[in-house]
């Protein structure tokens, strides 16, 4: 039986499409849902002043913390134990690292379900997690409506 499952969220409707599935899976069980958001490091960090980068990352971390807190509360209202964390770095790497650190039993996330060529051209966090994680991965391809909605910016709490 699963004890903990990591659910990465980035503020997009696509990523959030996993939440109803996880809620159904965990409601009324001792399964704890660990929400994770990863603030990516900006490319070419050395071109910017370290103070500017640090300040921008701190703002994003604060916004994502509030975002995850809201989702944690929604899960709790549905009878699901939840926790959350914000990390900085490469999303796929940090998702796998966090899951290993907390001894998660699985990772659950949404995916575009792209073709091989599309993945090669655009990359895929889910694909990278799939290739590197040593634990079960629950991937859900949501309905087309999730792709039609633009990502909502994560506002400071």
N, C-alpha and C positions, 0 to 999 in steps of 0.2 A: 504494500500500500504506500502511496506517495505521502510524504510529510510536508515537503516544500516544493513549490514550482516557481520558477523565475519567469516574469512576464515583462519583456522590454516594451517601452512606450516612447514615442518621439513626438507626440502632439498631433500626429496625423490621424484622420479617420481610418485609414488602412490599418495602422498599428492598433488602434482602439477596437477594431472589429473582433479581436480575440477575446475581449473582456466578457461578452455574454457567454461564450463557450467555457471560459475558465470559471465563471460564476456558477454555471450549471454543474460543472464538474466538482466544485469545492463546497457548494452550499450544503450545510448540515453535516459536514465531515470535519475532521481535524486538519485537513489540508490547509497550509498557509500559503497565500499568494504573495510573492515578493516582487513588487513593481520596481522596475529599474529604468532610468533614463540616462543616456550617455550624451554629454555635451562634447561634440567633436572638436578636436584641436583645429584651429584655422590652418589652411595650407600656407606654406611660406612664413611661418611664425617669425623667423629671424628678420623679416623685412619690417616688422612692426616693433614698436617699443614694448618691452616686457610689461611695463605698467599698463599700457592700453590693452594688451591681450589679457592680462590678469584681471583687469576691471571688467572687460566684456565677458569673460568666462564666469566671474563671480556673479554678474547680473543674470546670466543664463542659468547658472546653478540655482540661484534663488527662485527664478521663475519656474524652473522644472520641479523644484522641491514643492512649491505651492500646487502645481499641476498634479503631481503624484499624490499629495496629501488629499486633494479633492477625490481622486479615484479610489484611494484607500478608504475614505469615509463612505463612498458609494458602495464599495464591496462589503464593508462592515454592516451597512444598513440592510444588505441582502444576506446577512448571516455568514459572511466569509471573513476569516481572519486574514489580515493583510499587513504588510510592512512595505517600506520603500527606501530606495537609495538613489542618489545621483552620483555619477562618475564622470570623469573627463578622460577622453582618449579616443581611440578607434572603436566605434560601436561594436563590431563583431568580437574584437579581442576582449573588450570589457564585459560584454555579455557572458562569454564563456568563462572568463576569469572570475567574475562575481558568482556565477553558478557553482563553480568549483569551490570557491572560498566558503560559501554558506552551506555546502554539501547538499545542494538541491538535488531532487530526484528527477527533474525534467525542466525543460525550457519550452514555453508555449508562446508562439508568435504568429502574426499574419504574414502572408507573402503575396506578392503580385502574381506569382505563378507564371513568370515570364518564360519565353522560349530560350533555348541555349544561346542563340545569337544575341538576343536582347540582353541577357545576363552578361555576356562577354563585353558588350558595348557600354552598359550602364552599371555593371556590378550589382551585387545583391548582398545585403547584410544577412538575410536568412540563409542564403547559399554559403556564405563564409562561416556562419555558425554551424550549419549542417556539416561542413567539411572538417571542422576543428573540435566540435564538442564531443566528449566521450560519454554523454548521457542521452537519454531519450529526448527527442524533439517533437513537439506537437505543432505542426504547421497547418494553418487554416487559410484557405483562399476565399476571401469574402466575396459576396455578390458584387456585381458591377457598380452598384450605387456608391460603394466605398471609394471607387476609383474616380468617380465624377466629382466628388467634393474636394475642394482645395484644402490643404493643411491649414489649420488655424494656428496663428502664432500663439506661443505660450506667453501669456501676460503675467507680469509680476503680481504676486498675491497680496 
